[in-house]
Amino acid sequence: QVQVAESGGGLVQVGDSLRLSCTTSRRTYGFSEVAWFRQAPGKEREFVVATKRGGGGICYSDSVKDRFSISRDNAKNAVYLQMNSLKPEDTAVYYCAARVSRSVVCQTAPDEYSYWGQGTQVTVSS
């Protein structure tokens, strides 16, 4: 059973930065893709960013492209989401997700990911 866990959420002010961590019970290089999604109250789960294995590339949603960045530390089985210049609309529960696939296309659909964490709350206050 693969376990995924997020941490690092919290309450911040507009313009602040926050780094979320995602750790997995399986080595992260074993996943073809690790991604972050978020879900605000009353809204559908939304793709944020994904990193593909072995330098396969990083895909960002347009809403975070210039403010968020993703990185991997395979030695620690961890993936990080660095969030800068936070806005109130970034308030959501952030989920880490992983999948194994031979596809080279960056996958943004939640249904395509098999492994999920429980989520961590990020609240940006104005």
C-alpha positions as a Python dict, from the first residue, in 0.01 Angstrom:
ca = {
    (1, 'Q'): (0, 0, 0),
    (2, 'V'): (153, 326, -113),
    (3, 'Q'): (116, 611, 131),
    (4, 'V'): (134, 976, 45),
    (5, 'A'): (144, 1252, 304),
    (6, 'E'): (143, 1629, 276),
    (7, 'S'): (263, 1882, 530),
    (8, 'G'): (344, 2248, 559),
    (9, 'G'): (8, 2413, 522),
    (10, 'G'): (-105, 2701, 737),
    (11, 'L'): (-245, 3050, 763),
    (12, 'V'): (-47, 3321, 586),
    (13, 'Q'): (-95, 3677, 467),
    (14, 'V'): (-131, 3801, 113),
    (15, 'G'): (209, 3812, -54),
    (16, 'D'): (367, 3560, 181),
    (17, 'S'): (542, 3241, 82),
    (18, 'L'): (486, 2885, 194),
    (19, 'R'): (646, 2552, 114),
    (20, 'L'): (447, 2233, 113),
    (21, 'S'): (607, 1893, 139),
    (22, 'C'): (490, 1562, 4),
    (23, 'T'): (647, 1236, 114),
    (24, 'T'): (575, 892, -20),
    (25, 'S'): (628, 543, 112),
    (26, 'R'): (758, 444, -231),
    (27, 'R'): (1065, 600, -387),
    (28, 'T'): (949, 903, -581),
    (29, 'Y'): (1146, 805, -888),
    (30, 'G'): (920, 502, -903),
    (31, 'F'): (636, 731, -1000),
    (32, 'S'): (617, 861, -1352),
    (33, 'E'): (447, 1174, -1227),
    (34, 'V'): (394, 1350, -897),
    (35, 'A'): (152, 1639, -887),
    (36, 'W'): (-13, 1891, -664),
    (37, 'F'): (-384, 1961, -680),
    (38, 'R'): (-599, 2191, -472),
    (39, 'Q'): (-962, 2215, -382),
    (40, 'A'): (-1137, 2523, -252),
    (41, 'P'): (-1473, 2499, -70),
    (42, 'G'): (-1754, 2436, -315),
    (43, 'K'): (-1520, 2390, -609),
    (44, 'E'): (-1382, 2096, -800),
    (45, 'R'): (-1033, 1968, -743),
    (46, 'E'): (-795, 2172, -956),
    (47, 'F'): (-459, 2082, -1108),
    (48, 'V'): (-172, 2300, -988),
    (49, 'V'): (157, 2152, -1104),
    (50, 'A'): (317, 1819, -1193),
    (51, 'T'): (670, 1693, -1225),
    (52, 'K'): (759, 1401, -1446),
    (53, 'R'): (1031, 1154, -1366),
    (54, 'G'): (1383, 1183, -1492),
    (55, 'G'): (1373, 1533, -1627),
    (56, 'G'): (1059, 1468, -1820),
    (57, 'G'): (942, 1815, -1754),
    (58, 'I'): (720, 2021, -1530),
    (59, 'C'): (368, 2135, -1608),
    (60, 'Y'): (204, 2430, -1438),
    (61, 'S'): (-147, 2562, -1441),
    (62, 'D'): (-167, 2915, -1576),
    (63, 'S'): (-294, 3048, -1244),
    (64, 'V'): (27, 2963, -1059),
    (65, 'K'): (291, 2946, -1331),
    (66, 'D'): (486, 3255, -1230),
    (67, 'R'): (448, 3210, -855),
    (68, 'F'): (474, 2842, -768),
    (69, 'S'): (753, 2594, -828),
    (70, 'I'): (787, 2221, -776),
    (71, 'S'): (1096, 2021, -695),
    (72, 'R'): (1189, 1664, -611),
    (73, 'D'): (1432, 1515, -364),
    (74, 'N'): (1442, 1151, -461),
    (75, 'A'): (1682, 1069, -178),
    (76, 'K'): (1414, 1173, 70),
    (77, 'N'): (1118, 1043, -132),
    (78, 'A'): (986, 1395, -126),
    (79, 'V'): (833, 1651, -357),
    (80, 'Y'): (800, 2013, -260),
    (81, 'L'): (569, 2292, -367),
    (82, 'Q'): (713, 2637, -319),
    (83, 'M'): (438, 2897, -324),
    (84, 'N'): (528, 3264, -349),
    (85, 'S'): (322, 3582, -371),
    (86, 'L'): (21, 3405, -228),
    (87, 'K'): (-324, 3540, -300),
    (88, 'P'): (-660, 3486, -127),
    (89, 'E'): (-770, 3277, -424),
    (90, 'D'): (-492, 3031, -345),
    (91, 'T'): (-683, 2932, -32),
    (92, 'A'): (-763, 2563, -59),
    (93, 'V'): (-678, 2218, 61),
    (94, 'Y'): (-366, 2112, -126),
    (95, 'Y'): (-324, 1749, -223),
    (96, 'C'): (-22, 1558, -341),
    (97, 'A'): (-90, 1284, -595),
    (98, 'A'): (123, 1030, -779),
    (99, 'R'): (82, 790, -1064),
    (100, 'V'): (266, 534, -1269),
    (101, 'S'): (221, 561, -1644),
    (102, 'R'): (413, 528, -1969),
    (103, 'S'): (250, 837, -2106),
    (104, 'V'): (480, 1128, -2186),
    (105, 'V'): (192, 1375, -2173),
    (106, 'C'): (158, 1578, -1858),
    (107, 'Q'): (-158, 1463, -1688),
    (108, 'T'): (-383, 1720, -1526),
    (109, 'A'): (-693, 1511, -1458),
    (110, 'P'): (-732, 1398, -1096),
    (111, 'D'): (-885, 1066, -1204),
    (112, 'E'): (-557, 965, -1367),
    (113, 'Y'): (-373, 965, -1036),
    (114, 'S'): (-385, 652, -823),
    (115, 'Y'): (-217, 766, -504),
    (116, 'W'): (-333, 1057, -292),
    (117, 'G'): (-253, 1218, 38),
    (118, 'Q'): (-506, 1349, 287),
    (119, 'G'): (-438, 1711, 202),
    (120, 'T'): (-308, 2013, 389),
    (121, 'Q'): (-498, 2337, 436),
    (122, 'V'): (-356, 2661, 303),
    (123, 'T'): (-537, 2979, 398),
    (124, 'V'): (-431, 3315, 262),
    (125, 'S'): (-573, 3605, 457),
    (126, 'S'): (-612, 3956, 324),
}
